[in-house]
Structures are given as structure tokens and as C-alpha cells.
Amino acid sequence: MHLSRRQKKIVLTLLALVVTATVGITLFVVVPSPPTGRFPREFSDEEKREISSIIRGDGVRRSFGALSRFQFSTAWRALRNTKRQSVWGVGKQGNGDIWIHVGAEDKSQPDGYQLTARYIMTKTNGHWKIGGSDL
């Protein structure tokens, strides 16, 4: 199969865009973010970091899932929210699980933030895991 010069330029441009996006997303994922948000006092710094990391990983997975379906605006929004979001509320479920509200600051909202995700987290073998989420 022979490609014209124009087709070769298009293929190289698309390849460069894919490589650039991959490197950018990789840097975004690798750069650690400190745990932010309103955690209860009884949570250790390690637990806060673990929960923040799990939430961030879920946001990145949502973004890649949207990219795999060619939903570019959804992928961008998920990635942007992942970077901006923090924990705004944590509460206990009756069975020992916790619920977490995650959002981005938005002073126009009554609670001061725009909800981006809700999680139910379970502690199993000393580590937190997402038991369920919505949004």
C-alpha cells in the first residue's frame, strides 16, 4: 500500500498527537497529588493518601474509558475534574463502609462545590477499595 505525501503527513500528525496525549496523561497520573478535602480526624495521613489515590485513579480510568469510546469531551471533562476535585464529605454507613462525596469548588452552588462523584468505600485487609460509585 502506497501513501501519498499528504496521507503520510496526516498519519504522522495523528501519531504525534497520540504520543503527546499519552505522555501528557502519563505525567498527569505519575505526579503525586497531596490528599485534599474534608476527612474526619480519625483518618490517618496514609488513609487520606490512599483514598485520594483511589479516587484519582478512578477518574483517570473514566477518562480512558471515554477515550476508548471516542468521547473526547467526556474524557477531557473527567480528566479535568480529576485534577480539580477534592473530598467534600465523608460519612459512615451502617456496615462499616464509608460514603464519600467528591467535587470541585464552585461558589455558585449552595454547598460550595459541584459534585463530580459519589463513592461507597470498603476497607478490606487494611486497604480501602471502591465498593460502588455513581456519576
Beta strands, then each sheet from edge to edge (+ up, - down):
strand 1: 86-92
strand 2: 98-105
strand 3: 113-124
strand 4: 127-134
sheet 1: 1+ 2- 3+ 4-
end
